[in-house]
Amino acid sequence: MEIVDIINKKKYGKALTEKEINFVVENYTTGSIPDYQMAAFLMAVYFQGMNDDESTSLAMAMRDSGDVINLDDIDGVKVDKHSTGGVGDKVSLVLAPLVAHLGAKLAKMSGRGLGHTGGTIDKLESIPGFNVVLGMEDFKQQVRDIGCSIVGQSGDIAPADKKIYALRDVTGTVDSIPLIASSIMSKKLASGADAIVLDVKVGSGAFMKTKADAIKLSKLMVEIGKKSGKKVTAILTSMEEPLGHKIGNSLEVYESIETLEGKGPKDLTEVVSVITGHLLFAAQITESYDLGYELAKKTLLDGSALYKFYEFVEAQGGDVDFIKHKENLLGDTKQHIVRATQKGYLEKIDALSFGIAGMKLGAGRMHKDEKIDLFVGLDLHKKIGDTVEIGEPIVTLYHHDKGLEDAIELINQSYVVGPKKRTTKLIEETI
């Protein structure tokens, strides 16, 4: 078998066999196939696409390039969720203790933030002492004991995907739906869960800008999951505006605690309830999604899962006393308020620009090794459809001077107050 023959086959739009795809992934990972030939292969896939079987074979080959976690020694159905990334997306921080409190087992590996999207691991590290690195047996034992654990992704999970993604990033082949789907699913399939809910963000603050592309990606990921023997559901959630009110690492932990207290934003509460409903049904804890959703919503609103968050934080070395006084999470940051200059309704928020504004303040990183400021960010006082009076606060910026002027300029260009009362559809579709 020769790589040039496989490149030519895909170049002319022919379907590749599982054996051919395994050959490409294995030999590129070991260095036998050079970057220039792999780049040609990726570009052929970019233009010709892949069918469901090819995409599944690619996901499985990348999964099998490293460690595949076996969670069979944990009783019950193991669940997980994955978000394609957005602004203010702190769903995992609320969902993990909630599903554990309700009897499911969530064993989750998460990543760090890059660009305008935040990372769950960075957010958890704003809690003093929180340990995101656990040995595999400790990770599994914690799931057995308290029902949930969230750790950083191991370098041994899907190393082929890591290498291929780095090449896609510099060859203009990132935005290929088969390549995106295979990349995401290779890591999810390696993580050992039985049931997975994919939270596919769509809109200005998301990687998928259009509903049509988000549906296409979702259907492919669900199909890969099915072919791999997993229960997979995808929900399309709007990212036309940030999720919740707070953007930034410690600020998002603060809002997560508020939500677990029963005082969270409506949109965050709704998205967490929907995902949890699907996971509880998949884990056979409820007899239907609707019953799971109602149970999740009721539990969030009555605040009874908050203790599980404290238990989760304590189990991973975090300072529970620190977060029980959640005002500690606001740190010693300075505050600057951006106020409305006209009256009307908030018609538009550019979620991407708000995410970039947070990054300018230091809440995000442009490069994976860049140091971030865990205590800076934004607090939105208005959501789309809210009434606005002249002089009312639109957003408070928590800052340490860095990037403040740039962030203010971005914010002022990124929201619209006008005469129309708009509404947004939070859950676009379920697949």
C-alpha positions, 0 to 999 in steps of 0.5 A: 500500500502506498500513500500516493495511491490513497491520495489519488483515490480520494482526489478523484472522490472514491471511498477509502477502505478501513484498511487504507484509512488505518494505514494513513493514520498509523504511518503518519503518527509514526512519522513514515508519512511526511507532512507534505503527503499528509497535507495533500491527503487532508486537502483531498478530503477537504474537497471530496469529503468522506462518507459515514463509514470513512469518517467512522474509520478515521475516528476509530483509527485516531482513537486507537492510536493511543490509550482507550479508557475502559470504564467497565469496572465502574457500575452503571451507565457511564455518561459524558458530554462534549461542547464544540465551544462557545462564550460563557459556556460553563455547562460542565461545571454545573452538569457534573455535580447535577448528574452525579447527585441524580445517580449517574456516573460522569467521567470527563476529560476536558481541555483548556481554552484557546482563542475566544472559547473558554476551557473547563480545566482553566475554570476549575483551576481558578479554585485554589488547590483544585487538581486537574491531574489524577492517575487513572485509578484515582480518576475512576475511584472518584467516579465510583465514590461520588459520581463524577470527576473532571480531569485534563486530557491525557497526552496519550488520548488520540495522539494521532488526532493531536498531530493531524489537527496541528497540520490541519491548522496550518494547511487550511483544512480545519473547517472540513465537517468529516475531519471535525467530526472524526477529531471530536469523536476520536477523543470521545470514543477513547474516553470510555463513556457509554452515552454521550450528549454533544452540545453543538453550538451555532451562531456568531460565537461558535465554530459552526456559524450556520444551522445547516452546517451544525446539523450536518456536523451533528448528524455525522457525529451521531452516526459515528457514535452509533457505528461505534456502539455508543448512545449519542445525542446531539443538541444544537444550542444558540451562541448568538449571545454568550451563555449566562451572564459571566465570561472568564474563568473564576467568574464562570465558577461563580455563576455555576455556583449561583446556578446550583443554588437555584439562582442561575440565568435562565439560559444556562439553567435550560441548557444544563437541564436539557443535556442532563435530561438526555443523560439521565434517560440514557443512564436508565435513571428516568424512563424518558427524556421528558422526566429526566429534563423535569427532574434536572430542572427541579433539582437545579431550582431547589439547590439540592445538588450544590453539596455535590459540587462542594464534594467534587471540589474537595475530592480533587483538592480544591479549597471548599471554604474559599468557594463557599464564600463565592465573592472570593472568586471575584478576586481583587480585580478593578471594574469598569462599567460600559453604559448604554448611550441610547434607549430601546431593546437590546437587539444584538450581541456579537458573542464572538467579539465579547469572547475576544474582549475577554481574551484581550483582558487576559481571560483567554490565550492565543497560543496553548502555552500562554499564561492567562489571568483567571480573575478577569472577564466580563459580566453582562447585565443585559441579554437580547430582548431586555429593555435598556435605558440611557446610562444603564450598565450593559457590561462590567469589565473585571480587569487588571488594566491589561487590554482594557481600552481594546476591550471597551472599544470592542464591546461598544462596537458589538451590541445594538440597542434599537426599537425591536424586542427580539427573542432568540431560540436557545435549543435549535434542534435535537438529533 
